[in-house]
Amino acid sequence: MRSVSVQASRSYEVLIGRGLLDEAGARVKAAAPKAETAVIVSGDRVWPLYGARAEASLEKAGFRVLRYLIPHGEQHKTLETYTGLLSFLCDRRLTRSDVLVALGGGVTGDLTGFAAATYQRGCGFVQIPTTLLAMVDSSVGGKTAVDLPGGKNQAGAFYQPLLVLCDPDTLETLPEEEFRCGCAEVIKYGMLGDAAFFASLRRRHVRGQLEDVIEHCVAMKRDIVHEDEFDTGLRRLLNLGHSFGHAVESCSGFTVLHGQAVAVGMAMITRAAVKKGFCAQETLARLLDILSFYGLPASCEYSADALAAAMRSDKKMTGGTMHLVVPEAVGRCRVLALPAEELGDWLREGGAR
């Protein structure tokens, strides 16, 4: 088993190892010793696969276990779903000392974390991610949120979990398309800050080095969160590909998956960076090559005007300025403050219509 310690406003362990799902009860009890009730929040596709095992482990550890299932998909990460969960907790008389357990992907983790941050002004929660994307990125660092009609993750809180349990065995049932989405986030880490790691991903597929990859990405994110927990400086680097990517998601009505959109966003910002003189053509060529290797998209069908309109409602827009993460080379990026009126030009240079 691997362990990565995260030092933030609440310090916690990210454990990585096969079979951890069946140890969840004892691990959660150690992290939340005063909790009597554990509420498993899970998606309607994940629960049939892993819900019974998580429930049995928690019951064995002495918890009263309740479940709350949500529909799968980003389109259900809404205030309506969030308030439904809060009402469930209130109706069952949960207390601040009880614990929520997010069993699923990024949508489940984001929603559960936001509910935990706000129910009775804060109760404990544990992340048990079952997608590669959630294991390497969204379950760590304390960003929790739901989407609003005007934009993605517009209502949320920074709220760290008590514990994160990553069991790579749960990835065996992950659809190939979802696994590739996680690979996009893995590639992002190499692109933004580790050229050697990036190269290793091209030599050996992620599937052949799962524990190493998860641990490496979590450790990279841990280091960034330690320096900038509340996303005002260094942590913005983690948004590589996300500013354009979130716009792609929004324009698609969330039919384009998050990891696919991040891949498109990385390709677009790197194309624009080449044309603007920030990086060499070789950097773009290497990125496009690895995206192709992992079966990820590198372009979209949406117009620059439509994407720019979606970006103007992005939470990364401050005072008419968008902070874009721009590649300078594989393994090195910079944050560029860009006036909103220049977004269309950057999007067109990135390949938008």
C-alpha positions as CSV (number, residue, x, y, z in Angstrom):
1,M,0.0,0.0,0.0
2,R,1.2,3.5,-0.8
3,S,0.4,6.6,1.3
4,V,0.7,10.3,0.5
5,S,0.2,12.8,3.3
6,V,-1.6,16.0,2.4
7,Q,-0.9,19.0,4.7
8,A,-3.6,21.6,4.3
9,S,-6.2,23.3,6.6
10,R,-7.1,19.7,7.5
11,S,-4.3,17.1,7.1
12,Y,-5.1,13.7,5.8
13,E,-3.8,10.6,4.1
14,V,-4.3,9.4,0.6
15,L,-4.0,5.6,0.6
16,I,-3.4,3.7,-2.6
17,G,-3.6,0.0,-2.7
18,R,-5.6,-3.0,-4.0
19,G,-8.2,-4.3,-1.7
20,L,-8.7,-1.0,0.2
21,L,-12.4,-1.0,-0.5
22,D,-12.9,-3.9,1.8
23,E,-10.9,-2.2,4.5
24,A,-12.9,1.0,4.2
25,G,-14.9,0.5,7.5
26,A,-11.8,0.2,9.7
27,R,-10.1,3.1,7.9
28,V,-13.1,5.4,8.1
29,K,-13.5,4.6,11.8
30,A,-9.9,5.5,12.5
31,A,-10.4,8.8,10.6
32,A,-13.8,9.6,12.2
33,P,-13.8,7.8,15.6
34,K,-16.8,9.8,17.0
35,A,-19.0,9.0,14.0
36,E,-22.0,6.7,14.6
37,T,-23.6,7.0,11.2
38,A,-22.0,6.8,7.7
39,V,-23.9,7.9,4.7
40,I,-22.6,6.4,1.4
41,V,-23.3,8.8,-1.4
42,S,-22.9,7.0,-4.7
43,G,-24.0,7.0,-8.4
44,D,-26.6,4.7,-9.8
45,R,-24.0,3.0,-11.9
46,V,-21.3,2.6,-9.2
47,W,-23.5,1.4,-6.4
48,P,-24.5,-1.9,-8.0
49,L,-20.8,-2.7,-8.5
50,Y,-19.3,-1.7,-5.2
51,G,-22.0,-0.5,-2.9
52,A,-22.6,-3.7,-1.0
53,R,-18.9,-4.2,-0.3
54,A,-18.5,-0.7,1.0
55,E,-21.7,-1.0,3.1
56,A,-20.6,-4.4,4.6
57,S,-17.2,-3.0,5.5
58,L,-18.7,0.0,7.3
59,E,-21.2,-2.0,9.1
60,K,-18.5,-4.4,10.3
61,A,-16.7,-1.4,11.8
62,G,-19.8,-0.6,13.8
63,F,-21.4,2.2,11.7
64,R,-25.1,2.6,11.1
65,V,-25.0,2.8,7.3
66,L,-27.3,4.7,5.1
67,R,-27.2,5.2,1.3
68,Y,-28.1,8.1,-1.0
69,L,-27.9,7.4,-4.7
70,I,-27.6,10.1,-7.4
71,P,-28.0,9.8,-11.2
72,H,-24.7,9.6,-13.0
73,G,-23.4,12.4,-15.2
74,E,-22.2,16.0,-14.8
75,Q,-25.7,17.2,-15.8
76,H,-26.9,16.0,-12.3
77,K,-24.2,17.9,-10.3
78,T,-26.8,20.6,-9.5
79,L,-28.3,22.6,-6.7
80,E,-31.4,20.3,-6.9
81,T,-29.3,17.2,-6.3
82,Y,-27.3,18.9,-3.6
83,T,-30.4,20.1,-1.7
84,G,-31.9,16.7,-2.0
85,L,-28.9,15.2,-0.3
86,L,-29.0,17.9,2.5
87,S,-32.7,17.2,3.0
88,F,-31.9,13.4,3.3
89,L,-29.3,14.1,5.9
90,C,-31.6,16.4,7.9
91,D,-34.5,14.0,7.8
92,R,-32.3,11.2,9.1
93,R,-31.0,13.4,11.9
94,L,-27.4,13.2,11.1
95,T,-25.1,15.2,13.3
96,R,-21.8,17.1,12.7
97,S,-19.9,14.1,14.1
98,D,-21.2,11.7,11.5
99,V,-19.5,11.1,8.2
100,L,-20.4,11.1,4.5
101,V,-18.6,8.6,2.2
102,A,-18.3,9.5,-1.5
103,L,-18.2,6.3,-3.5
104,G,-17.7,7.1,-7.2
105,G,-16.2,9.5,-9.6
106,G,-15.6,13.3,-9.6
107,V,-19.3,14.3,-9.7
108,T,-20.1,12.2,-6.6
109,G,-17.0,13.5,-4.8
110,D,-17.6,17.1,-5.7
111,L,-21.3,16.9,-4.6
112,T,-20.6,15.0,-1.4
113,G,-17.8,17.3,-0.4
114,F,-19.9,20.4,-0.9
115,A,-22.8,18.8,1.2
116,A,-20.3,17.9,3.9
117,A,-18.8,21.4,3.9
118,T,-22.3,23.0,4.4
119,Y,-24.4,20.6,6.4
120,Q,-24.6,21.9,9.9
121,R,-21.7,24.2,9.0
122,G,-19.4,21.2,8.3
123,C,-19.3,17.4,8.9
124,G,-16.6,14.9,8.0
125,F,-16.4,13.2,4.7
126,V,-14.2,10.5,3.1
127,Q,-13.4,10.0,-0.6
128,I,-13.4,6.5,-2.2
129,P,-12.9,7.4,-5.8
130,T,-13.7,4.7,-8.4
131,T,-12.5,6.5,-11.5
132,L,-8.9,7.1,-12.6
133,L,-9.7,10.9,-13.0
134,A,-11.0,11.1,-9.4
135,M,-8.0,9.1,-8.0
136,V,-5.3,11.3,-9.6
137,D,-7.1,14.6,-9.3
138,S,-10.5,15.6,-8.1
139,S,-10.6,13.5,-4.8
140,V,-7.5,15.3,-3.5
141,G,-7.2,19.0,-2.6
142,G,-10.5,19.9,-1.2
143,K,-12.3,21.6,-4.1
144,T,-16.0,20.8,-3.8
145,A,-18.8,22.2,-5.9
146,V,-22.0,22.0,-7.9
147,D,-22.8,23.6,-11.3
148,L,-25.2,26.4,-11.9
149,P,-27.0,27.2,-15.1
150,G,-24.4,30.0,-15.7
151,G,-21.3,27.8,-15.4
152,K,-19.5,24.8,-14.0
153,N,-18.5,24.6,-10.3
154,Q,-20.0,28.1,-9.6
155,A,-21.3,27.1,-6.1
156,G,-18.8,25.4,-3.9
157,A,-16.3,25.5,-1.0
158,F,-12.7,24.5,-0.3
159,Y,-13.2,21.7,2.2
160,Q,-10.7,18.9,2.8
161,P,-11.7,15.3,3.3
162,L,-10.7,13.2,6.4
163,L,-9.3,10.5,4.2
164,V,-9.0,9.3,0.6
165,L,-9.0,5.6,-0.3
166,C,-7.8,4.7,-3.8
167,D,-8.4,1.1,-4.7
168,P,-7.1,0.4,-8.2
169,D,-9.2,-2.8,-8.4
170,T,-12.3,-0.6,-8.9
171,L,-10.8,0.6,-12.2
172,E,-11.3,-2.9,-13.7
173,T,-15.0,-2.1,-14.3
174,L,-14.4,1.4,-15.6
175,P,-15.5,1.9,-19.2
176,E,-12.7,2.4,-21.6
177,E,-13.9,5.9,-22.4
178,E,-13.9,6.9,-18.7
179,F,-10.4,5.4,-18.2
180,R,-9.1,7.5,-21.1
181,C,-10.6,10.6,-19.4
182,G,-8.4,9.9,-16.4
183,C,-5.4,9.5,-18.7
184,A,-6.0,13.1,-19.9
185,E,-5.5,14.4,-16.3
186,V,-2.4,12.2,-15.9
187,I,-1.0,13.7,-19.1
188,K,-1.8,17.1,-17.7
189,Y,0.5,16.5,-14.7
190,G,3.4,15.6,-16.9
191,M,2.8,18.5,-19.2
192,L,2.6,21.1,-16.5
193,G,5.5,20.1,-14.3
194,D,7.4,16.9,-15.0
195,A,8.9,16.1,-18.4
196,A,10.4,12.8,-17.3
197,F,7.0,11.6,-16.1
198,F,5.4,12.7,-19.4
199,A,8.0,10.7,-21.3
200,S,7.3,7.6,-19.1
201,L,3.6,7.8,-20.0
202,R,4.5,7.4,-23.7
203,R,7.0,4.5,-23.1
204,R,4.6,2.5,-20.9
205,H,0.8,2.7,-20.8
206,V,-0.8,4.0,-17.6
207,R,-2.6,0.6,-17.3
208,G,0.8,-1.0,-16.7
209,Q,1.8,1.3,-13.9
210,L,-1.4,2.3,-12.1
211,E,-0.2,2.5,-8.5
212,D,3.0,4.4,-9.6
213,V,0.9,6.9,-11.7
214,I,-1.7,7.5,-9.0
215,E,0.9,8.1,-6.3
216,H,3.0,10.4,-8.6
217,C,0.0,12.6,-9.6
218,V,-1.3,12.8,-6.0
219,A,2.1,13.7,-4.7
220,M,2.4,16.5,-7.4
221,K,-1.0,17.8,-6.5
222,R,-0.2,17.6,-2.7
223,D,2.9,19.8,-3.2
224,I,0.9,22.4,-5.1
225,V,-2.0,22.4,-2.6
226,H,0.5,22.8,0.2
227,E,1.8,26.0,-1.3
228,D,-1.6,27.4,-2.5
229,E,-4.6,25.6,-1.0
230,F,-7.1,28.3,-2.0
231,D,-6.1,28.6,-5.7
232,T,-4.8,32.2,-5.8
233,G,-1.4,31.5,-7.3
234,L,0.6,28.3,-8.0
235,R,-2.5,26.1,-7.9
236,R,-3.8,27.8,-11.0
237,L,-1.3,25.6,-12.9
238,L,-3.6,22.6,-12.3
239,N,-6.1,24.3,-14.6
240,L,-4.0,23.5,-17.7
241,G,-6.5,22.7,-20.4
242,H,-9.4,23.5,-18.2
243,S,-10.3,27.0,-19.2
244,F,-10.9,26.0,-22.8
245,G,-12.0,22.5,-21.7
246,H,-14.8,23.8,-19.4
247,A,-16.1,25.9,-22.3
248,V,-16.1,22.8,-24.5
249,E,-18.1,20.9,-21.9
250,S,-20.6,23.7,-21.5
251,C,-21.1,24.1,-25.3
252,S,-21.7,20.4,-25.6
253,G,-24.3,20.3,-22.9
254,F,-21.9,18.0,-21.0
255,T,-22.1,15.3,-23.7
256,V,-18.3,15.8,-24.0
257,L,-16.8,14.2,-20.9
258,H,-14.5,16.2,-18.6
259,G,-11.3,14.3,-19.5
260,Q,-12.1,14.6,-23.2
261,A,-12.6,18.3,-22.8
262,V,-9.4,18.7,-20.9
263,A,-7.5,16.9,-23.7
264,V,-9.1,19.2,-26.3
265,G,-8.3,22.2,-24.0
266,M,-4.6,21.2,-23.7
267,A,-4.3,20.8,-27.4
268,M,-6.0,24.1,-28.2
269,I,-4.0,26.2,-25.7
270,T,-0.7,24.6,-26.9
271,R,-1.6,25.3,-30.6
272,A,-2.2,28.9,-29.6
273,A,1.0,29.0,-27.6
274,V,3.0,27.9,-30.6
275,K,1.4,30.6,-32.8
276,K,1.9,33.2,-30.1
277,G,5.6,32.3,-29.7
278,F,5.4,30.9,-26.1
279,C,6.5,27.4,-27.1
280,A,8.0,25.4,-29.9
281,Q,6.2,23.2,-32.5
282,E,7.9,20.2,-31.0
283,T,6.0,20.7,-27.7
284,L,2.7,20.6,-29.7
285,A,3.8,17.6,-31.7
286,R,4.6,15.6,-28.5
287,L,1.3,16.5,-26.9
288,L,-0.7,15.6,-29.9
289,D,1.2,12.3,-30.2
290,I,0.5,11.3,-26.6
291,L,-3.2,12.3,-26.8
292,S,-3.5,10.1,-29.9
293,F,-1.6,7.2,-28.1
294,Y,-4.3,7.3,-25.4
295,G,-7.2,7.7,-27.8
296,L,-8.1,11.3,-26.7
297,P,-9.5,14.0,-28.8
298,A,-7.5,17.1,-29.8
299,S,-10.1,19.4,-31.5
300,C,-13.7,20.5,-31.2
301,E,-16.5,21.7,-33.5
302,Y,-17.5,24.8,-31.6
303,S,-17.0,28.3,-32.7
304,A,-14.5,30.7,-31.0
305,D,-17.4,33.1,-30.2
306,A,-19.5,30.3,-28.5
307,L,-16.5,29.1,-26.5
308,A,-15.5,32.7,-25.5
309,A,-19.1,33.3,-24.3
310,A,-18.9,30.2,-22.2
311,M,-15.5,31.2,-20.8
312,R,-16.8,34.6,-19.6
313,S,-18.9,32.8,-16.9
314,D,-15.9,30.8,-15.8
315,K,-15.0,31.3,-12.1
316,K,-11.4,31.8,-13.3
317,M,-12.5,35.1,-14.9
318,T,-11.5,37.9,-12.5
319,G,-12.3,41.6,-13.3
320,G,-12.5,41.0,-17.0
321,T,-9.2,38.9,-17.0
322,M,-8.9,35.2,-17.6
323,H,-5.9,33.4,-16.1
324,L,-4.8,30.9,-18.8
325,V,-2.2,28.2,-18.2
326,V,0.1,28.4,-21.2
327,P,2.7,25.7,-22.1
328,E,6.3,26.8,-22.6
329,A,7.7,23.3,-23.0
330,V,6.8,19.8,-21.9
331,G,7.1,20.0,-18.1
332,R,6.9,23.7,-17.9
333,C,3.9,26.1,-18.0
334,R,3.2,29.7,-17.0
335,V,0.0,31.5,-15.9
336,L,-0.9,34.3,-18.3
337,A,-3.4,37.0,-17.4
338,L,-5.4,37.6,-20.6
339,P,-8.0,40.3,-21.1
340,A,-11.4,38.9,-21.9
341,E,-11.5,40.6,-25.3
342,E,-8.5,38.6,-26.4
343,L,-10.1,35.2,-25.7
344,G,-11.6,34.8,-29.2
345,D,-8.2,35.3,-30.9
346,W,-6.6,32.7,-28.7
347,L,-9.4,30.3,-29.3
348,R,-9.2,30.7,-33.1
349,E,-5.4,30.3,-32.9
350,G,-6.1,27.1,-31.0
351,G,-8.2,25.7,-33.8
352,A,-11.8,26.9,-33.0
353,R,-13.9,27.9,-35.9
